[in-house]
Amino acid sequence: MTYEERMVKRFAEEYNALEERPCVEICEAEELRIPMSDGVLLRTVVQKPQGEGPFPTIIMRSCYPSNEGQYRLHAREYCSRGFAFVYQFCRGTGGSDGEWVPNVHEREDGKVTLDWLDEQAWVESIGYFGCSYLALTGWAVADIVPEKVKTLYLTHYGTDRFTSAYSSGCFRQDVLTSWAMENAGVPIKADFRKSAAFMPQIEVDETVWGCRLDWYRDWITHTDRDDSYWTEGFWGELAEIPERVTVPVYIGGGWYDHHLGSTLRTWKALSPLSKQHSTLRLGAWNHDFQSCTPGVPTRHLENSDIASAFHWFRMILVDKILPDTQIKSYIVNEDEWLIKNKDLDIQQEKKYFALTEGKKLLQLESTLSCEENNQWSYVYNPKNPVPSHGGESLLWSWDDIGSLKQPPCGWRDDVLSFVSEPLSQDMIVLGSIKVELYVSSDASDTAFSAKLMEIRPDGSAYHVRSGITTLAYRSGADFPRDVYKAGQMVKVEINFWDIGWCFKTGTRLRLDISSSDFPQYSIHSNYPGVWSVQTKTKPAVQTVYSCPGNTSTIIFPIISNK
């Protein structure tokens, strides 16, 4: 069974589980070619219930013709329940005319399409429906929708593209390099891992793939948040859209979805006018809403986007009810949802664990400084990076996504493992866990990675969160590139993406420190400068310190009033 067949089967089962049973006869689907502002015709499929209408109408815009079976199913299921349904393929895809160039035409083409739909007599109201790139096409027009558009349901995408592309100087290669290969507009048969390791990366398109992708070159050469590439043009405009949105938006994200960071920034940026009637839902799933926390209860995970989307559209478009603000966060290990109706209206405290003698994680009660002088060193060789296994920013490495079982402590010479004593009580985390390390290197730039695990009573360790930074961006991704002098001890911050997790009584914490996580993140060459133009690598001696006044710690945001 192909991926498309599996998804259609799964969605059909989820529609069949809805309480709202099909009760309306539907018309045959109608194929149209809608002209854009420059005359390019986009293939558009319209399906309606029988009758004159007007109907509440759902629209999708996609660049993935291989998923058309899913769109046909959505259309039939919505129409049989009283909605009209429209899907359209972006230019250069799925039978639409024009040249396929990712992202840049979606605002203009989406606006023309929505204006056309707004003028149709059979359309009563409009809801925009999309996940991943289909959500991007919705965000691209979210602030300029016509009168009949009453809401958007957008999952697994955010408007801060830089956050989706970089983690403090390290490119999210597993996601974006693989996506570029799959969506180049021409078939690429090259091996992904060899492509990801190719140097200089700026030449991988012409040398290995056999085609030039200027938009991929743009992604891999603009490493600073304040680069004009991210702050102006399409990406700059996209980042500003949430603050101008006026209609309710349902925003969905997964703890192990590669767009989570951007999704959370989008929610924070959403205008108060929109947010007062919007929902944010964060669950323990991957990009396809699949559970990826093996070995823990998930009876209440509710990882069906089909049901929540249908109920959202029925509430707003049919019942004409505007919901209040709601934030729903799934807590792993608790198997329950924390639901709040105000933004961040929970009491939280911070807990600190220090890296100490004997490679222990020691909880700090009254001071943020350990009492001993400690240092640990290892050699990082870019030609032998630590492989990604378990993670939240993965796409090509699909089987490595999530909270997976990890190798034993210190399983490589270039991995430092620190372990806590068993927890004396449950510790419920909600938010961004941060690692602060004092480090040095004999290279003039390098990377430091961190991976947090939960060690269960049987001794097995499971991934919770991971992250990475470079010395050039040691203060965080939002700060400009900084100079590092080899041998200097400096503080680096590794900020994990948010998570809802209950560390149970009796479990232990494990923190692995290394300098690579490939292909989740690009390999650092140990040379300064833009990573994608590097042509050589060298080993580097890395040292981690934890001593009085310079204590390396991991900091947890703890819920105190669940």
C-alpha positions in Angstrom: 0.0 0.0 0.0 1.4 3.4 -1.0 1.6 6.4 1.3 -1.3 8.0 -0.5 -3.4 4.9 -0.1 -2.6 4.6 3.6 -3.6 8.2 4.2 -6.8 8.0 2.2 -7.7 4.8 4.2 -6.9 6.5 7.5 -8.9 9.6 6.7 -11.8 7.6 5.5 -11.9 5.8 8.8 -11.7 9.1 10.7 -14.6 10.5 8.7 -16.6 7.4 9.3 -16.1 7.9 13.1 -17.7 11.3 13.0 -21.1 11.6 14.7 -22.3 13.7 11.8 -23.3 11.1 9.3 -23.4 11.8 5.5 -27.0 12.9 4.6 -26.7 15.0 1.5 -26.6 14.0 -2.2 -23.6 15.5 -4.0 -22.9 16.6 -7.5 -20.1 15.5 -9.7 -16.9 17.4 -9.3 -16.4 20.2 -11.7 -12.9 21.1 -13.1 -12.2 24.8 -13.7 -9.2 26.8 -14.8 -9.1 30.1 -12.8 -7.0 32.9 -14.3 -4.5 34.6 -12.0 -3.6 38.3 -12.3 -0.9 37.6 -14.9 -3.2 35.3 -17.0 -1.7 32.0 -15.7 -4.5 29.4 -15.3 -4.7 27.3 -12.2 -6.5 24.0 -12.1 -9.3 24.2 -9.6 -11.8 21.4 -8.6 -15.2 22.3 -7.2 -17.6 19.9 -5.6 -21.0 20.9 -4.2 -24.0 19.3 -2.6 -27.1 19.0 -4.8 -29.2 22.2 -4.8 -28.7 25.9 -5.4 -27.1 26.7 -2.1 -25.6 29.0 -0.9 -23.3 26.6 1.0 -20.6 27.0 3.6 -17.5 26.4 1.6 -14.0 24.9 2.4 -11.0 25.7 0.2 -7.5 24.1 0.0 -4.6 25.2 -2.1 -1.8 22.6 -2.6 1.5 21.9 -4.5 1.3 18.1 -4.0 -0.5 16.4 -6.9 0.4 13.0 -5.6 -2.0 13.7 -2.7 -5.1 14.4 -4.8 -6.8 11.3 -3.6 -6.9 12.9 -0.1 -8.4 16.1 -1.5 -11.1 14.2 -3.4 -12.0 12.3 -0.2 -12.2 15.6 1.8 -14.4 17.0 -0.9 -16.8 14.1 -0.9 -17.0 13.9 2.9 -17.6 17.6 3.4 -20.1 17.8 0.6 -22.1 14.9 1.9 -22.5 16.8 5.1 -23.7 20.0 3.5 -20.5 21.9 2.6 -19.1 22.8 -0.8 -15.4 22.1 -1.2 -12.8 23.6 -3.5 -9.2 22.5 -4.0 -6.7 24.2 -6.3 -3.1 23.3 -7.4 -0.4 25.9 -7.2 1.2 27.1 -10.4 3.3 24.6 -12.1 1.8 21.6 -10.2 -1.2 19.3 -10.6 -2.2 20.4 -14.0 -1.9 24.2 -13.3 0.0 26.3 -15.8 3.0 28.4 -14.9 6.4 27.7 -13.4 6.7 26.0 -10.1 8.7 28.2 -7.7 7.9 27.4 -4.0 6.2 30.0 -1.8 6.6 33.3 -3.7 3.4 33.3 -5.8 1.0 32.1 -3.0 0.0 35.4 -1.7 -1.0 36.9 -5.0 -2.6 33.7 -6.4 -4.4 32.9 -3.2 -5.9 36.4 -3.1 -7.2 36.2 -6.7 -8.6 32.7 -5.9 -10.4 33.8 -2.7 -11.8 36.9 -4.4 -13.2 34.7 -7.2 -14.7 32.4 -4.6 -16.2 35.3 -2.7 -18.1 36.4 -5.8 -19.8 33.0 -6.4 -23.5 33.0 -5.6 -23.4 29.4 -4.3 -20.9 30.4 -1.6 -22.4 31.5 1.7 -19.2 31.6 3.8 -15.6 30.3 3.4 -13.2 28.4 5.7 -9.6 27.9 4.7 -8.2 24.4 5.4 -4.6 23.4 5.2 -1.7 21.5 6.7 2.0 22.0 6.0 2.5 23.7 2.6 -1.3 23.9 2.4 -1.2 25.9 5.6 1.5 28.1 4.2 -0.9 29.0 1.3 -3.5 30.0 3.9 -1.1 32.1 6.0 0.0 33.9 2.9 -3.4 35.5 2.5 -4.7 35.4 6.1 -4.6 39.2 6.5 -6.2 40.1 3.1 -9.2 37.6 3.0 -12.5 38.8 1.5 -15.7 39.3 3.5 -17.0 35.7 3.1 -13.9 34.2 4.7 -14.8 33.6 8.3 -12.0 31.4 9.6 -8.8 29.5 8.8 -7.8 26.1 10.1 -4.0 25.9 9.6 -1.8 23.1 11.1 1.9 22.2 11.1 3.2 25.4 9.7 4.3 28.8 11.0 5.0 32.2 9.5 8.6 32.5 10.9 10.5 30.7 8.2 13.9 31.5 9.7 13.0 29.4 12.8 12.0 26.5 10.6 15.3 26.8 8.7 18.0 27.4 11.4 18.9 26.5 15.0 21.5 29.1 16.1 23.6 28.7 12.9 22.8 25.0 12.2 20.6 24.4 9.1 17.7 22.0 9.6 19.0 19.8 6.9 16.9 16.7 7.2 13.8 18.7 6.6 14.7 21.3 4.1 17.4 19.6 2.0 15.1 16.6 1.6 12.1 18.8 0.8 14.1 20.6 -1.9 15.1 17.3 -3.4 11.5 16.1 -3.4 10.1 19.3 -4.7 12.7 20.5 -7.2 10.3 20.4 -10.1 12.4 17.7 -11.8 13.1 14.1 -10.6 16.2 13.9 -8.4 17.5 10.4 -7.7 20.6 11.3 -5.7 21.2 9.8 -2.2 19.9 12.1 0.5 22.6 11.5 3.1 25.4 11.9 0.5 23.7 15.1 -0.7 23.4 16.5 2.9 27.1 15.8 3.5 28.3 17.2 0.2 30.8 20.1 0.3 30.4 22.8 -0.6 26.7 22.5 -0.1 26.1 25.6 -2.2 27.0 23.4 -5.3 25.1 20.3 -4.4 22.2 21.2 -6.7 24.2 21.5 -9.9 26.9 19.0 -9.1 24.8 16.2 -7.5 21.2 16.8 -8.4 21.7 18.0 -12.0 19.6 21.2 -11.7 20.1 24.7 -10.2 17.7 25.7 -7.4 18.3 29.3 -6.6 15.7 29.2 -3.8 17.5 26.4 -2.0 20.8 28.4 -2.4 19.0 31.3 -0.7 18.0 29.1 2.3 21.5 27.8 2.9 23.4 31.0 2.6 21.4 33.4 4.7 22.2 32.3 8.2 21.4 35.5 10.1 17.9 36.3 11.3 18.3 39.9 10.3 19.4 39.1 6.7 17.2 41.0 4.3 16.2 37.6 2.7 14.2 36.8 5.9 13.1 40.3 6.8 12.0 41.6 3.4 10.2 40.1 0.4 7.9 37.1 0.8 9.4 35.8 4.1 9.5 39.2 5.7 5.8 39.9 4.7 4.8 36.4 5.9 6.2 37.0 9.3 4.2 40.2 9.8 0.9 38.7 8.6 -0.3 37.2 12.0 -0.4 40.6 13.7 -2.9 41.8 11.0 -5.3 38.8 11.0 -8.8 39.6 12.1 -10.7 36.3 11.7 -10.5 33.3 14.1 -7.7 30.8 13.4 -7.3 27.3 14.5 -3.5 26.6 14.9 -2.3 23.1 15.3 1.2 21.8 16.1 2.9 18.7 17.2 5.6 18.3 19.8 7.5 16.3 17.2 6.6 18.2 14.1 9.4 20.0 12.3 7.4 23.3 12.1 6.7 23.5 15.8 9.0 26.4 16.6 7.6 28.5 13.8 4.0 27.6 14.8 4.5 28.8 18.4 6.0 32.1 17.2 3.0 32.6 14.9 0.6 32.1 17.8 2.4 34.6 19.9 2.3 37.1 17.1 -1.4 36.6 16.3 -3.4 39.8 16.7 -5.5 40.2 19.9 -8.6 40.6 17.7 -8.0 37.2 16.1 -6.6 35.5 19.2 -9.7 36.2 21.3 -11.6 33.6 19.2 -8.7 31.3 18.1 -7.4 28.0 19.3 -3.9 26.6 19.7 -3.6 22.8 20.0 -0.3 21.0 20.7 -0.1 17.3 20.7 2.5 14.5 20.9 2.6 13.6 17.2 4.7 14.0 14.1 4.0 15.9 10.9 1.3 13.3 9.9 -0.4 13.4 13.3 1.0 10.0 14.2 1.8 9.2 17.8 5.6 9.0 18.3 6.0 8.4 22.0 6.3 4.6 22.3 5.9 2.9 25.6 3.7 5.6 27.2 -0.2 5.7 27.4 -1.8 7.6 24.6 -5.5 6.7 25.0 -6.5 10.4 25.1 -4.1 11.7 22.5 -6.9 12.7 20.0 -4.5 12.8 17.1 -7.2 13.2 14.4 -7.1 16.4 12.5 -10.2 15.3 10.6 -12.6 15.5 13.5 -11.2 18.8 15.0 -11.3 20.5 11.6 -14.8 19.5 10.8 -16.1 20.5 14.2 -14.3 23.9 13.9 -15.8 24.6 10.5 -19.3 23.5 11.6 -19.2 25.7 14.7 -18.1 28.9 12.9 -19.6 28.5 9.4 -22.8 26.6 10.2 -23.7 27.3 13.8 -22.1 30.8 13.5 -20.5 30.6 17.0 -17.3 32.4 17.8 -15.3 30.4 20.3 -13.2 31.9 23.1 -9.4 31.7 23.2 -8.2 28.2 24.0 -4.8 26.7 24.4 -4.7 22.9 24.5 -1.4 21.2 25.5 -1.0 17.5 25.7 1.2 16.3 28.6 3.2 13.2 27.7 3.2 10.4 30.3 0.1 12.0 31.9 -2.0 11.2 28.8 -4.1 14.2 29.4 -4.7 17.7 28.0 -4.0 20.9 29.9 -6.6 23.3 28.7 -6.4 27.0 29.4 -8.6 29.8 28.1 -6.1 32.6 28.6 -2.7 32.9 27.2 -0.2 31.3 29.6 -2.4 31.6 32.7 -0.6 28.9 34.6 1.8 29.2 37.5 5.3 28.0 36.7 8.6 27.8 38.5 12.1 26.9 37.3 14.1 23.9 38.4 17.9 23.7 37.8 20.1 20.7 37.4 23.8 21.2 37.3 26.4 19.1 35.5 28.7 17.9 38.3 31.5 15.6 39.3 31.1 12.0 38.1 29.0 13.2 35.2 26.0 13.6 37.4 23.0 15.9 37.1 22.4 17.4 40.5 19.4 19.4 41.4 20.3 22.8 42.8 18.1 23.9 45.7 19.3 27.3 46.8 22.2 28.3 44.6 22.9 28.2 40.9 26.6 27.4 41.4 28.2 24.0 41.9 31.0 23.7 44.4 33.6 21.8 42.4 35.8 22.6 39.4 34.8 20.2 36.7 35.7 19.8 33.0 35.2 17.2 30.4 36.7 17.0 26.9 36.1 15.1 23.7 37.2 15.2 20.1 34.6 16.2 17.5 35.3 14.9 14.0 32.9 16.3 11.3 33.7 13.3 9.1 32.1 11.1 11.8 29.0 12.9 13.1 26.7 11.6 15.8 23.7 10.2 13.8 20.2 11.5 14.5 17.9 9.0 16.3 14.9 10.5 18.0 14.2 14.1 17.3 11.6 16.8 16.5 13.0 18.4 13.4 13.1 15.5 11.0 11.3 14.7 7.7 13.4 12.4 5.5 14.5 10.4 8.5 10.9 9.5 9.2 11.6 6.5 11.4 13.9 8.5 13.7 11.2 11.0 14.6 9.9 11.2 18.2 10.7 9.9 21.7 12.7 6.8 20.6 14.9 4.5 22.7 18.5 5.7 22.9 21.9 4.0 23.1 23.6 3.6 26.5 25.4 6.4 28.3 28.6 7.5 26.7 28.0 5.2 23.7 30.6 7.2 21.7 33.8 8.9 22.7 32.4 12.2 21.4 29.3 12.0 23.6 29.2 13.1 27.3 26.4 11.6 29.3 25.2 13.2 32.6 22.6 11.3 34.7 20.5 12.4 37.7 19.3 10.5 40.7 15.8 9.1 40.6 13.2 11.9 40.9 11.5 11.9 44.3 8.3 13.3 42.8 6.6 13.9 39.5 8.0 16.9 37.5 5.6 18.3 35.0 7.3 20.4 32.3 5.4 22.8 29.9 7.4 25.2 27.8 11.0 25.5 26.6 13.8 23.6 28.4 17.1 25.5 28.2 20.7 24.2 28.5 23.4 26.6 29.5 26.9 25.4 29.0 30.3 26.8 29.7 32.5 25.6 26.9 35.7 26.1 24.9 37.1 24.7 21.7 40.5 24.8 19.9 38.5 25.7 16.7 37.5 29.3 15.9 33.9 28.1 15.4 32.2 24.9 16.1 28.9 23.4 17.4 27.6 22.0 20.6 24.5 19.8 20.8 22.4 18.6 23.7 19.9 15.8 24.0 17.6 15.3 27.0 16.3 11.8 27.8 14.1 10.1 30.4 15.6 7.0 31.9 12.7 4.7 32.9 12.9 2.3 35.9 14.0 -0.6 33.7 17.1 1.4 32.7 16.0 2.3 29.1 16.5 5.9 28.0 14.0 7.7 25.7 14.5 10.9 23.8 12.6 13.9 25.1 14.2 17.0 23.5 17.3 18.0 21.5 18.9 21.1 20.2 22.1 22.6 18.9 24.0 25.9 18.7 27.2 27.2 17.2 29.8 29.4 18.9 29.1 32.1 16.4 25.4 32.1 17.5 26.1 31.2 21.1 23.7 33.8 22.5 20.8 32.5 20.5 19.4 32.4 17.0 17.9 35.9 17.3 21.3 37.5 17.8 23.9 38.4 15.2 26.9 36.3 14.4 29.7 36.7 17.0 33.4 36.1 16.9 35.0 33.4 18.9 38.7 33.2 19.9 40.0 29.6 20.0 40.6 28.4 23.6 38.3 31.0 25.2 35.7 29.8 27.7 32.3 31.1 26.8 28.7 30.5 27.7 26.4 29.0 25.1 22.6 28.6 25.2 20.7 25.7 23.7 17.0 26.4 23.7 14.8 23.4 23.1 11.4 23.7 21.4 8.5 23.6 23.8 7.3 20.3 25.2 4.6 19.1 27.6 6.1 16.2 29.6 5.6 14.6 33.0 8.8 13.1 34.4 7.5 10.4 36.7 8.7 9.7 40.2 11.5 7.2 40.1 12.7 8.1 36.6 16.0 9.7 36.0 17.2 12.5 33.7 20.0 12.1 31.2 21.6 14.9 29.2 24.0 14.0 26.4 26.4 16.7 25.2 28.1 16.4 21.8 28.8 18.5 18.7 26.7 17.0 16.0 23.2 15.6 15.3 23.2 14.6 11.6 21.2 14.8 9.4 18.8 16.6 11.7 21.2 19.4 11.6 24.0 20.3 9.1 27.5 19.2 10.0 29.7 21.9 11.4 33.1 22.0 9.7 34.9 23.6 12.7 35.7 26.6 10.5 34.1 30.0 10.8 31.9 31.5 8.2 28.8 30.5 6.2 28.4 26.8 6.5 27.2 26.1 3.0 30.3 27.5 1.3 32.8 25.5 3.4 35.0 23.1 1.5 36.9 21.3 4.2 36.7 20.1 7.8 39.0 19.5 10.7 38.7 17.7 14.1 38.3 19.9 17.2 38.9 19.4 20.9 35.8 20.4 22.8 35.7 21.1 26.5 32.7 21.5 28.8 33.1 23.2 32.2 31.0 23.3 35.4 32.6 25.2 38.3 31.8 27.9 40.9 30.5 31.0 39.0 30.4 29.1 35.7 28.0 26.2 36.4 26.6 24.4 33.4 22.9 23.7 33.9 19.7 22.5 32.4 16.7 24.6 33.3 13.1 23.2 33.4 9.9 25.3 33.3 7.7 23.4 35.8 3.9 23.6 36.2 3.0 24.1 39.8 -0.9 24.3 39.4 -1.9 21.8 36.8 
